[in-house]
Amino acid sequence: VQLVESGGGLVQPGGSLRLSCAASGFTFGTYAMNWHRQAPGKQRELVSAITSTGRPTYYADSVKGRFTISRDNAKNTVYLQMNSLQPEDTAVYYCGAPRDSYWGQGTQVTVSS
C-alpha cells in the first residue's frame, strides 16, 4: 500500500495550492479518504473527508468555503484544492484511508509572506 502526497510548497497569504494523493496497493475506489494536517506543536487534525463515491464530503470549520476535496477513482487519486490560504494553514498535510489506517508521508504547506 502506498499513498504519495504532492503539491505542497511555499505560498503567500491569499494564495492557492492543489494537493494530490496518489494511491496504490488497495482498491481505492471502495475507500473513503481523508486529509489531515499537523502544525508544529499541535495535534493532527482532520481537515476534510470524502466518501468512496465522492459525496458527501466533510470540512473542518476552519477551512470550510476555502478548501475543496475531490477524487478521481479512475486515477486512484484524491485532491485538496486550497484557496485563500492563511498563515494558520501552515502544516504538514497527510492523506489517509482511515478504514485500514493507511497514511502517506505528508507534504509541507507553508503560508508566509
N, C-alpha and C positions, 0 to 999 in steps of 0.2 A: 504494500500500500504506500502510495506517495501522494502528498499534497504539496504543491510548489507554488508559493505566492510570488508575485512580481508586481511592479508598477509603483512601488514606493519611491520616496525621494524627498528632496527639499523643495518647499513651495512657499511663496509669500502668503500672508493672510489675505483671504478673499479668493485665493486660487483654487484650482481643481486638480484632482488626481483620480485615475481609474486603476483600482487594484484588480488583479486577476489571480485565480487559483486554479491550477490545472491538476486534475485528479487522475489517478491510475491505480489499478490493482483491486478495485472493487466496483460493484455495479452502481456507479454514480447516480444514475437516473432514478434509483429507488431510495436515495438518502436525502433527508433534509440536511441543509448546510447552514453553517453559522459563520459570521465574522465576529471575532473578539478583538479587543485591544488591551494593551498593558502599558501604562505610562510609568516612568521611573518612580519608584517608591509607592506605587499604587497597586491595588489588586487588579487582576484581569477582569474585564467587564464585557458583557455581551453587547455588541453594537447593533447587529442585525441578523435576521434569520429568514430562511426561505424554505418552503416545503419542496418535496421532490418534484411536484408538478409546476412549481413557480408561484402558486397562490395558495394560501395567503402569505404575506410577509410580515415581519416584525421589525420595529426600530426602537432603539432606546430614545427616550425623550430628548436627550442631548443632541441627537443627530437627525431627528425627525424633520422632514422638509428640506434637508440638505444632502442626505445620502440616499442612494438608491441601490438596492440589491437586485441582482438578476442572475439568470443561469442559462446556459446553452447545453442541454443534455446531449446533443449530438457531438459537442466538442469536449464533453466532460469538464466543463469549466464554470466556475461561479465568479461573479464580478461584484465589485463595490465601487460605484461612482460616487465620488466625494466632491461636493461643491461648497463654496463659501467656507473654505477651511479656516479654522482659527487656531491660535497657538495651543489652546487646550485640547486640540485634536492630536497633538504630538504624542506618538506612541508607536510601539511595535504592533502591527496588525497581523492576526493569525486567522486563517480559515480552518474550519473543522467540520467533521461529520460526527456530531455528538453521540449518535446511537451506539457507535462502537469506539468512541474516543479516538478517532483519527484526527491528527493535528499536523499542520505544516510547521515549518521552522520560523515563519514570520517574515514580514517586510517592514522596514523602518519608514515611518512617515514623520517628517519634521516640518512644522509650520513656523516660519520665522522670517522677519524682515532683515 
